[in-house]
Amino acid sequence: MNPAAFPWPRWIVHRGGGDAAPENTLAGMLLAAFAGAKMVEFDVRLSADGVPFLLHDDTLERTTNGHGPADALPWKALSRLDAGAWFSPRFAEEPLPSLADAAQLLNDHGLCANVEIKPGPGREAETGARVAADCAKLFAGQTPPPLLTSFSTVALAAAGEAAPTLPRAWSVRQWDDGLIAQAQALGVCALDLPHHELNAERAAAVRAAGLWLLSWTVNDPAQAAPLWALGVSALCTDSLECAVSAA
């Protein structure tokens, strides 16, 4: 993999709209598009009846008016929840979007997609396969294609089998000297690490292995400068203002 040929934008807005809107909502993605962002990241998991939808947590309480495990409800019930009021009254009644809803919006507005696969407990392979297969259909013809990421190696392996042409990145929370070999065995194109886990030696090793290097979560262009110098290809940010001004 040639790091110079990285096809996606350098700044990726975290969870749809970053800190400007309720996370993982169409409202957030619209704000990102109107502000001039080029790429958004969002989390996808499965409902009880297997519909891919956007939500970060395993449970519903933090970002919706629902309760309990997110994958215990069918999509019809999930689609009726309020996913915006927790953030601000002006986003009240903003619904949870399905993956299909999000893909339509991104395709309509020319936004690139970083799709993080967030499997519920025990549903790693099922979620990876379903999300990848749906992304291959929903984003067919999009250039560059969606980048599938996950902390779950099981989900990433299943995604690779279901949609082998879609690029995948492995997100990890801590550096380990065996990461590069594991990434190569998974067949991913990139490693995605927290910025405080990076240094010149580690970044050079990732790039020497032919992998792209992504990092999170960076909310200040000044903080980004040394990371670009290390050869990081893209940064995820909570700051929509940062992503737009630094693009």
MOLINJO-V113305 format. One record per run of one state. SS is the DSSP state (~ for helix, > for strand, _ for the rest). FROM is the first residue (numbers start at 1). TO is the last residue. If there is no record, write none. Layout:
BEGIN
ss=SS from=FROM to=TO
ss=SS from=FROM to=TO
END
This chain:
BEGIN
ss=_ from=1 to=2
ss=~ from=3 to=5
ss=_ from=6 to=10
ss=> from=11 to=13
ss=_ from=14 to=17
ss=~ from=18 to=20
ss=_ from=21 to=25
ss=~ from=26 to=35
ss=_ from=36 to=38
ss=> from=39 to=46
ss=_ from=47 to=51
ss=> from=52 to=54
ss=_ from=55 to=58
ss=> from=59 to=59
ss=_ from=60 to=68
ss=> from=69 to=69
ss=~ from=70 to=72
ss=_ from=73 to=74
ss=~ from=75 to=78
ss=_ from=79 to=81
ss=> from=82 to=82
ss=_ from=83 to=88
ss=~ from=89 to=91
ss=_ from=92 to=94
ss=> from=95 to=95
ss=_ from=96 to=97
ss=> from=98 to=98
ss=~ from=99 to=109
ss=_ from=110 to=111
ss=> from=112 to=117
ss=_ from=118 to=123
ss=~ from=124 to=138
ss=_ from=139 to=146
ss=> from=147 to=150
ss=_ from=151 to=152
ss=~ from=153 to=162
ss=_ from=163 to=167
ss=> from=168 to=172
ss=_ from=173 to=178
ss=~ from=179 to=186
ss=_ from=187 to=189
ss=> from=190 to=194
ss=~ from=195 to=197
ss=_ from=198 to=199
ss=~ from=200 to=208
ss=_ from=209 to=211
ss=> from=212 to=216
ss=_ from=217 to=220
ss=~ from=221 to=230
ss=_ from=231 to=233
ss=> from=234 to=237
ss=_ from=238 to=239
ss=~ from=240 to=245
ss=_ from=246 to=247
END
